[in-house]
């Protein structure tokens, strides 16, 4: 086997490689276009720019991150390959087609079909490998991803006028699903990684606290749609406190000298803050609900996404799980990026355009560093195989 064919086989054997690079590239290109628009420039997008931005952050960027992670994790859980190389290529092409078509305004038919193939393929692949291995513990991820796929399809049906215009409600629902997914998955991996790397911390992760956190988050997310605002706000604050209590059990301050760990703890902290902000938005009119949504996506998904994209690429690429010096600024930038974006909701106090540039610039720089720095890792052979 030639070196080229070996590298190609390795590339197509591990779903995270193409999806993580695609996610980083999308994060940079999308945010460049969006920041340009927010600061007064044109945006050649057909339809509603706000809906386009929300959908692309949740389904375009978020979909690529969770697909790369879940398909790679499922292979580890079950010991089986999740996708044949040809199917992986099909999913990547479908994802990329959806992004380009959505930007160019090709219409909900093209984008909807592409994203249905992409997300539907993820659901089928994940379900198939988990059922075949009888890996019941992780069945919980299937309905979350399936609901995300259904929500994306309904978004395009609403855009086409075949459903009522529920697009913003669907985007908030997608944000809720990603929040729940990160609370559950973060609760699985963060204490495990922390305890294995820093055993002296004696990380404590009571099972009852994890179950309580998941149940309360589900209740808080449903409460926003089903309960009066004061009750929904109280439930969101209660869930935020429990998520924060769980994070404290993992000794986050003890990880400050380990960037590969503190970025994950920081992402989980943003999830707790998102729930606090959701409660504030429901309780007080002066706090917009978009603050909570940006805390979930820019904060939680940005930090946890970048942290896991780095960790998986290094670990599965045969490299030491040590953050290169150039990666630490990327972690700092993505951790801080949500702050100016949240403050921009108060134009009477701050100049929104300056804050848009600060937040968007931090996000762009963080993921550009990842894309450039990790390209050799993602597209090359495993470090141990190349020796």
C-alpha positions in Angstrom: 0.0 0.0 0.0 1.4 3.4 -1.0 1.8 6.3 1.5 -1.0 8.2 -0.3 -3.5 5.4 -0.3 -2.7 4.7 3.4 -3.3 8.3 4.3 -6.6 8.3 2.3 -7.7 5.1 4.1 -6.9 6.6 7.4 -8.7 9.8 6.5 -11.9 8.0 5.6 -11.7 5.5 8.5 -12.2 8.2 11.1 -15.3 10.5 10.8 -13.9 13.2 13.0 -11.2 14.2 10.6 -13.3 15.6 7.8 -16.1 16.9 10.0 -13.9 18.7 12.5 -11.9 20.4 9.7 -15.2 21.3 8.0 -16.6 22.7 11.3 -13.6 24.9 11.9 -13.6 26.1 8.3 -17.3 26.8 8.5 -16.9 28.7 11.8 -14.3 31.0 10.2 -16.1 31.7 6.9 -19.6 32.0 8.4 -18.5 34.4 11.2 -16.5 36.5 8.7 -19.7 37.0 6.6 -21.9 37.5 9.6 -19.6 40.0 11.4 -19.2 41.9 8.1 -23.0 42.1 7.9 -23.4 43.2 11.6 -21.0 46.0 11.0 -22.8 47.4 8.0 -21.6 45.3 5.1 -23.8 43.4 2.6 -24.7 39.8 3.1 -25.7 38.0 -0.2 -28.1 35.6 1.5 -31.6 35.0 0.2 -34.3 35.3 2.8 -34.0 36.3 6.5 -30.4 36.9 7.5 -31.1 36.3 11.3 -32.7 32.9 10.5 -29.8 32.0 8.2 -27.3 32.8 10.9 -29.1 30.9 13.7 -29.6 27.8 11.5 -26.0 27.8 10.3 -24.5 28.1 13.8 -26.7 25.3 15.1 -27.0 22.9 12.2 -24.0 23.9 10.1 -21.4 24.3 12.7 -23.0 22.4 15.6 -24.1 19.6 13.3 -20.6 19.0 12.0 -19.1 19.0 15.6 -21.6 16.6 17.0 -21.5 14.3 14.0 -17.7 14.0 14.1 -17.7 13.5 17.8 -20.7 11.0 18.1 -19.6 8.8 15.2 -16.1 8.6 16.6 -17.3 8.0 20.2 -19.8 5.3 19.0 -16.9 3.5 17.4 -15.0 3.6 20.7 -18.1 2.5 22.7 -18.9 -0.5 20.5 -15.6 -1.4 18.9 -17.2 -1.3 15.5 -16.8 1.0 12.5 -19.7 3.4 12.3 -19.6 4.3 8.6 -18.2 2.7 5.5 -15.8 5.2 3.7 -18.3 5.8 0.8 -21.1 6.6 3.3 -18.8 9.0 5.2 -18.0 10.8 1.9 -21.7 11.0 1.2 -22.5 12.6 4.6 -19.7 15.1 4.3 -20.8 16.1 0.8 -24.4 16.4 1.9 -23.3 18.6 4.8 -21.1 20.8 2.6 -23.8 21.0 -0.1 -26.3 22.2 2.5 -23.9 25.0 3.7 -23.2 26.3 0.2 -26.8 26.0 -1.0 -28.1 27.8 2.1 -25.6 30.7 1.6 -26.3 31.0 -2.1 -30.1 30.9 -1.6 -30.6 27.8 -3.6 -34.0 27.3 -1.9 -35.3 25.1 0.9 -35.6 22.1 -1.4 -31.9 21.8 -2.1 -30.7 22.7 1.4 -33.5 20.7 3.1 -32.7 17.5 1.1 -28.9 17.9 1.7 -29.4 18.4 5.5 -31.9 15.6 5.7 -29.4 13.3 4.1 -26.7 14.5 6.4 -28.6 14.4 9.7 -30.7 11.4 8.8 -27.5 9.5 7.9 -26.1 10.4 11.4 -29.3 9.1 13.1 -29.2 5.8 11.1 -25.5 5.2 11.6 -25.7 5.9 15.3 -28.8 3.8 15.8 -27.5 0.9 13.8 -24.1 0.6 15.6 -25.6 1.1 19.1 -28.4 -1.5 18.6 -26.1 -4.0 16.9 -23.7 -3.8 19.9 -26.6 -3.6 22.4 -25.1 -0.5 23.9 -28.2 0.6 25.8 -26.4 3.1 27.9 -26.0 5.4 24.9 -29.4 5.0 23.3 -30.3 8.3 24.9 -28.4 10.2 22.3 -30.5 8.8 19.4 -33.7 10.6 20.2 -31.9 13.9 20.7 -30.2 13.7 17.3 -33.4 12.5 15.7 -35.3 15.5 17.1 -32.6 17.8 15.8 -32.9 16.2 12.3 -36.7 16.6 12.4 -36.4 20.2 13.5 -34.0 21.0 10.7 -36.5 19.4 8.2 -39.4 21.4 9.6 -37.3 24.6 9.4 -37.0 24.1 5.6 -40.6 23.2 5.3 -41.5 26.4 7.1 -39.2 28.4 4.8 -41.0 26.8 1.8 -44.4 27.8 3.2 -45.5 24.2 3.7 -45.6 24.8 7.5 -46.4 27.8 9.6 -43.4 30.1 10.1 -42.1 28.4 13.2 -38.5 29.0 12.2 -37.4 30.9 15.3 -39.2 28.5 17.6 -37.4 25.6 15.8 -34.0 27.3 16.2 -34.6 27.8 19.9 -35.7 24.2 20.1 -32.5 23.1 18.4 -30.5 25.2 20.8 -32.3 23.4 23.7 -31.4 20.0 22.2 -27.7 20.9 21.9 -27.7 22.2 25.4 -29.2 18.9 26.7 -26.7 16.9 24.6 -23.7 18.9 26.0 -25.0 18.6 29.6 -25.2 14.8 29.3 -22.1 14.2 27.2 -20.0 16.7 29.1 -21.1 15.0 32.3 -19.7 11.8 30.9 -16.3 12.9 29.6 -15.2 15.9 31.7 -14.9 14.2 35.1 -13.4 11.1 33.4 -10.7 13.0 31.6 -10.1 15.2 34.6 -9.7 12.3 37.0 -7.5 10.3 34.7 -5.2 13.2 34.0 -5.1 14.7 37.5 -5.8 11.8 40.0 -4.6 14.0 42.9 -7.8 16.1 42.5 -9.8 13.1 43.5 -12.7 14.2 41.3 -16.1 13.4 42.7 -19.0 12.8 40.4 -22.0 11.4 42.2 -24.3 9.5 39.9 -27.4 11.0 41.6 -26.2 14.5 40.9 -25.7 13.8 37.2 -29.1 12.2 36.9 -30.7 15.1 38.7 -28.9 17.6 36.5 -30.1 15.9 33.3 -33.7 15.6 34.6 -33.8 19.3 35.7 -32.4 20.5 32.4 -35.0 18.6 30.5 -37.7 20.0 32.8 -36.3 23.6 32.4 -36.2 23.3 28.6 -39.8 22.0 28.5 -40.9 24.6 31.1 -40.1 27.4 28.8 -42.7 26.1 26.3 -45.3 24.7 28.8 -45.2 26.8 32.0 -45.9 30.4 32.9 -42.8 32.5 32.6 -42.2 33.0 36.4 -42.3 29.2 37.0 -40.2 28.5 33.9 -37.6 31.0 35.1 -37.4 29.5 38.6 -37.0 26.0 37.0 -34.2 27.3 34.8 -32.4 28.8 37.7 -32.7 25.6 39.7 -31.3 23.6 36.9 -28.4 26.1 36.5 -27.5 25.7 40.2 -27.5 21.9 39.9 -25.3 22.0 36.7 -23.0 24.4 38.5 -22.9 22.2 41.6 -21.9 19.3 39.4 -19.1 21.3 37.8 -17.8 22.3 41.2 -17.6 18.6 42.2 -15.1 18.2 39.3 -12.6 20.6 40.9 -12.4 23.1 37.9 -9.9 25.4 39.6 -7.4 22.5 39.9 -7.3 22.2 36.1 -6.0 25.8 35.4 -2.6 24.5 34.5 -4.0 22.0 32.0 -5.5 23.8 29.0 -6.9 20.6 27.5 -9.1 20.3 30.7 -9.9 23.9 31.6 -11.4 24.6 28.2 -13.9 21.7 28.8 -14.7 23.0 32.3 -15.2 26.5 30.9 -17.6 25.2 28.3 -19.7 23.5 31.0 -19.7 26.7 33.0 -21.2 28.5 30.0 -24.0 25.9 30.0 -24.8 26.8 33.6 -24.7 30.5 32.7 -26.9 29.9 29.8 -29.6 28.5 32.1 -29.2 31.4 34.5 -29.6 33.8 31.6 -32.6 31.9 30.3 -34.3 32.4 33.7 -33.4 36.1 33.6 -34.9 36.5 30.1 -38.1 34.8 31.2 -38.4 36.8 34.4 -37.4 40.3 33.1 -38.2 41.9 29.8 -34.9 43.9 29.8 -32.9 40.7 29.3 -33.3 39.3 25.8 -33.7 35.5 25.3 -30.9 35.7 22.7 -28.4 36.1 25.6 -29.1 32.6 26.7 -29.0 31.2 23.1 -25.6 32.8 22.5 -24.3 31.5 25.8 -25.3 28.0 24.6 -23.8 28.2 21.1 -20.9 30.7 21.3 -20.0 29.7 24.9 -20.9 26.1 25.5 -20.7 24.7 22.0 -17.7 26.9 21.2 -15.6 25.8 24.2 -16.7 22.2 24.4 -16.5 21.9 20.6 -13.0 23.3 20.2 -11.8 21.4 23.3 -13.1 18.1 22.1 -12.0 18.7 18.5 -8.5 19.2 19.8 -8.5 16.3 22.2 -10.0 13.8 19.7 -7.6 14.9 16.9 -4.6 14.6 19.1 -5.6 11.3 20.9 -6.8 9.5 17.8 -3.9 10.9 15.8 -1.4 9.2 18.0 -0.2 12.4 19.7 0.3 13.3 23.3 -2.8 14.9 24.9 -0.9 18.1 25.5 -2.1 21.5 24.1 0.5 23.0 21.8 1.6 26.5 22.8 -0.3 28.1 19.9 -3.5 26.4 20.8 -3.8 28.0 24.3 -4.6 31.5 22.8 -7.4 29.8 20.7 -8.9 28.3 23.9 -8.7 31.7 25.7 -10.3 33.5 22.7 -13.2 31.1 22.4 -13.8 31.1 26.1 -14.1 34.9 26.1 -15.9 35.4 22.7 -19.4 35.2 24.2 -18.9 38.1 26.6 -18.9 41.0 24.2 -21.7 39.3 22.2 -23.9 39.2 25.2 -23.1 42.8 26.2 -24.1 43.9 22.7 -27.7 43.3 23.7 -27.5 46.6 25.7 -26.9 49.3 23.1 -27.6 52.1 25.5 -24.5 51.1 27.5 -22.2 49.7 24.9 -21.4 50.2 21.2 -22.8 47.1 19.6 -20.6 47.2 16.4 -17.4 47.3 18.5 -18.6 44.3 20.5 -19.6 42.4 17.4 -16.1 42.9 16.0 -14.5 41.8 19.3 -16.7 38.7 19.7 -16.6 37.7 16.0 -12.9 38.4 15.7 -12.2 36.2 18.8 -14.3 33.3 17.4 -12.7 33.6 13.9 -9.2 33.7 15.3 -9.8 30.7 17.6 -11.1 28.4 14.8 -8.6 29.7 12.3 -5.8 28.7 14.6 -7.4 25.2 14.9 -7.9 24.8 11.1 -4.3 25.8 10.3 -2.6 24.1 13.2 -4.5 20.9 13.1 -4.7 20.4 9.3 -1.5 18.2 9.3 -3.0 16.1 12.2 -6.4 15.7 10.6 -5.2 14.9 7.1 -2.0 13.1 7.9 -1.3 9.6 9.1 -1.3 8.6 12.8 1.9 9.9 14.5 2.8 6.4 15.6 2.1 4.9 12.2 4.3 7.5 10.5 7.4 6.7 12.6 
